[in-house]
Amino acid sequence: MDSVREQIEEALQRSKIHKETVYGILRQIADAIEPPAPAPVKVVVPIKAPAPAPPAPAPETPKKKVVKRVIKKKVEE
């Protein structure tokens, strides 16, 4: 980094700024800086809501008992 500082000082002493010189200095600085390590990705697991209970079966209505009535015919004498 000391060489970069020296180059900056030399560029500042000139009366005219050369774009190529400034670009080269910036490139050296960028190469010297290490990119930060990627942050660990936080995996968010959605909590599943418990499945709704199946609807309770409706109570069976008792079937009506069919009662047959026996009709006796009167016997005519």
C-alpha positions in Angstrom: 0.0 0.0 0.0 3.0 2.3 0.4 3.6 2.2 -3.3 0.0 3.3 -3.9 0.4 6.2 -1.5 3.6 7.3 -3.3 1.8 7.2 -6.6 -1.0 9.3 -5.2 1.4 11.9 -3.9 3.2 12.0 -7.3 -0.2 12.4 -9.1 -1.2 15.3 -6.7 2.1 17.2 -7.4 1.4 17.3 -11.2 -0.5 20.3 -12.6 -2.7 18.1 -14.7 -4.5 14.9 -13.6 -4.0 12.0 -16.0 -7.0 9.7 -16.1 -4.9 6.6 -16.8 -2.7 7.2 -13.7 -5.8 7.7 -11.5 -7.4 4.6 -13.0 -4.3 2.5 -12.3 -4.1 3.7 -8.7 -7.7 2.9 -8.1 -7.3 -0.6 -9.7 -4.3 -1.3 -7.4 -6.4 -0.2 -4.4 -9.3 -2.4 -5.5 -6.9 -5.4 -6.0 -5.5 -4.9 -2.5 -8.8 -4.9 -0.8 -10.1 -8.4 -0.3 -13.8 -8.8 -0.8 -15.6 -9.6 2.4 -16.4 -13.3 2.9 -20.0 -14.0 2.0 -22.2 -13.9 5.0 -23.7 -17.2 5.9 -27.1 -17.6 4.4 -29.7 -18.0 7.1 -32.2 -20.6 6.0 -35.6 -19.9 7.5 -37.7 -23.0 7.6 -41.3 -22.1 7.8 -43.1 -23.8 10.7 -46.0 -25.7 9.3 -49.2 -25.3 11.2 -50.7 -28.5 12.3 -53.1 -30.0 9.8 -56.7 -29.3 10.8 -58.4 -32.3 12.3 -60.8 -34.0 9.9 -64.4 -33.0 10.6 -66.0 -35.4 13.1 -68.5 -37.7 11.5 -72.0 -36.6 12.1 -73.7 -38.9 14.6 -75.9 -41.4 12.8 -79.5 -40.8 13.2 -81.2 -44.0 14.3 -83.2 -45.5 11.5 -86.8 -45.5 12.1 -88.0 -49.0 12.7 -90.6 -50.0 10.2 -93.5 -51.6 12.0 -95.8 -53.6 9.9 -99.3 -53.9 11.1 -101.0 -57.0 10.5 -104.7 -56.5 9.8 -106.7 -59.5 10.3 -109.6 -59.8 8.0 -112.8 -60.5 9.6 -114.1 -63.8 8.4 -117.6 -63.6 7.4 -119.7 -66.4 8.5 
